[in-house]
Amino acid sequence: MGALAAAPGVISSPGKYYCGVAEVMEYLGCKENKAYELIRKLREELIEAGKLTPAYPQGKVPRKYFLERCMIEE
């Protein structure tokens, strides 16, 4: 089992639902400004599609959407 294996009796370990700027920088190898720019763009797309409310905290994007849009497989 890997380092993120669940404890015995646990179906799966809880995943992180959101990506912050540090994770975006790590995945894409970009600088902080570019990561924030991408997060803003992805948030705008989700808000326009009605999948996210404008009240959602800034500086984070749903992990699943980020990975899908950036064509990253985990």
C-alpha positions, 0 to 999 in steps of 0.5 A: 500500500502507498503512503496515503493508504486508509487505516484498517476498516476505513473505506478510503481516506478523505481527499481534498476537495479544493486546490489552492494556489500552492497546489496549482503551482506544484502541479503546473510548475508555474509562479504564484501570479500565474496560478492565481490567474488560472484559479480566477479564470476557472472560478469565472467559468464555474460561476458563469455555468452556474456550478459555483456561487460568487460567494465561494472563497477566492483563491481556491478551485474545486480539485476535480474541475482543475484536474479535468481542465488542465488534463492532469491525471492522478 
